[in-house]
Amino acid sequence: MTHDQIYSRACTLIPGGVNSPVRAFNAVGGTPIFVTSGKGAEITLADGRTLIDCCCSWGAMILGHASPLVTEAVTKAAATGTTFGIATPGEVELAERLVAASPLLEKVRLVNSGTEAVMTAVRLARGVTGRDLILKCEGCYHGHSDSLLVSAGSGVLTAGDGTEVASAGVPAIIARDTLVIPYNDLAAAERAFAAHGARIAAVIVEPVAGNMGCVPPVEGYLKGLETLAHRAGALLICDEVINAFRFRYGLYSDAAGIEPDIITMGKVIGGGFPLAAIGAKAEIMDALAPHGKVYQAGTLSGNPVAVAAAIAVLDELRTRPPYAEMAAKVTRITDAFNAAATRIGVPMRIQSYQTVFTPFATDALPVRNLADAQAADTALYARFFHAMLARGIYLEPSAFEVNFISAAHTDTHVNTLISAMEDALTTL
Ligand SMILES: *Cc1c(COP(=O)(O)O)cnc(C)c1O
């Protein structure tokens, strides 16, 4: 079947033909692709083509697709029952691993998605501080809960109509309690705390922003947010749904020397399954039900199959950390791309951090915030995306996302990717 045929059918059955908006290719145009299988760094499509995958399920597939050790773990788990709605020993084993990975995590709770983790983090922050306001950064995406769909990044950047509330259906009364500041701008955060400090429950940030493209924090920014929050009696929530276990075994926050009060994790830690987590010091986590008064629950939370996948992935990442090699590959991609774009005279540059990268359609690096990211030429990015797709490389179908390298991307994949990029640039 062609993708056009599947997509037409999908559009009659599913809104927009997809179950998550960015998959519809609205930002780059053309017919969305449908995947039938994946192995390592490659995906095979319904029309028979095979592509090198730089989405890796938004970074979740850090070991690549269908990793035998994950497949074995989940097959074994599934054969003994896929959900009970009753606690299982595996959940404790996974919690032990997460807690051992960071001094910031004394207790954790498992949930089913990054959205749920952040939603819980926000309720917890409001519950322990007794305050209502949340401060968030423009262009950071924290899932699709009401409080956080305000000036959000990722798909809402391309789907939204440019108003501050990024979705219809978010009550104004809820959006009012979310204050928005530009990312990487400590003076703006200082002004927000000066004006509203006593009412702010938490400031939430993606430490290395990944939903307006790859935008690392400037020196001192995160520590500055932490200081401002704590001085005001507010909490710092680091949304590490992308960051945790993506750059190192553990949290980005520990590597950066910051001490957030609440951390959310997802993507990598789910091992390719719907599993995410929220963690903090025991004193804060114990405010959650049934111990405390902040309610949170989930029929499938701590699902045994997802937990088995998560444990398999974390154990592999701990015993054979792939991070240095992955980062070296991203550096090679970045340097080769930027040299080629300069030589050919195309105003595109890759901005990368460790194991993630974004080709921004601008030659004005660094991109430091959403305004910088939006100054790039999204139409040029769309042409680049399609030129790469035609050359067998799947990049993120939006200029406001990061691309991911997995441990399964070989030097040969990287060489193919670089050649395709150099060739694609000459066609722009
Ligand atoms: C992906 C993402 C989320 C939402 O996670 P889902 O599992 O898609 O609900 C939240 N925060 C950040 C930083 C993310 O990248």
The ligand as a Tripos MOL2 file, in Angstrom:
@<TRIPOS>MOLECULE
LIG
   15    15     1     0     0
SMALL
NO_CHARGES

@<TRIPOS>ATOM
      1 C1          7.8700   14.4980   25.4510 C.3       1 LIG1
      2 C2          7.8850   15.4720   26.5560 C.ar      1 LIG1
      3 C3          6.8460   15.5400   27.5070 C.ar      1 LIG1
      4 C4          5.5710   14.7580   27.3640 C.3       1 LIG1
      5 O1          5.7840   13.3970   27.4050 O.3       1 LIG1
      6 P1          4.6610   12.4000   26.7780 P.3       1 LIG1
      7 O2          5.1650   11.0510   27.1450 O.co2     1 LIG1
      8 O3          4.6550   12.6910   25.3050 O.co2     1 LIG1
      9 O4          3.3770   12.7360   27.4190 O.co2     1 LIG1
     10 C5          7.0090   16.3620   28.6020 C.ar      1 LIG1
     11 N1          8.1230   17.1050   28.7570 N.ar      1 LIG1
     12 C6          9.1300   17.0790   27.8580 C.ar      1 LIG1
     13 C7         10.3440   17.8920   28.1200 C.3       1 LIG1
     14 C8          9.0320   16.2870   26.7240 C.ar      1 LIG1
     15 O5         10.0140   16.3080   25.8180 O.3       1 LIG1
@<TRIPOS>BOND
     1     1     2 1
     2     2     3 ar
     3     2    14 ar
     4     3     4 1
     5     3    10 ar
     6     4     5 1
     7     5     6 1
     8     6     7 2
     9     6     8 1
    10     6     9 1
    11    10    11 ar
    12    11    12 ar
    13    12    13 1
    14    12    14 ar
    15    14    15 1
@<TRIPOS>SUBSTRUCTURE
     1 LIG1         1 GROUP 0 **** ****
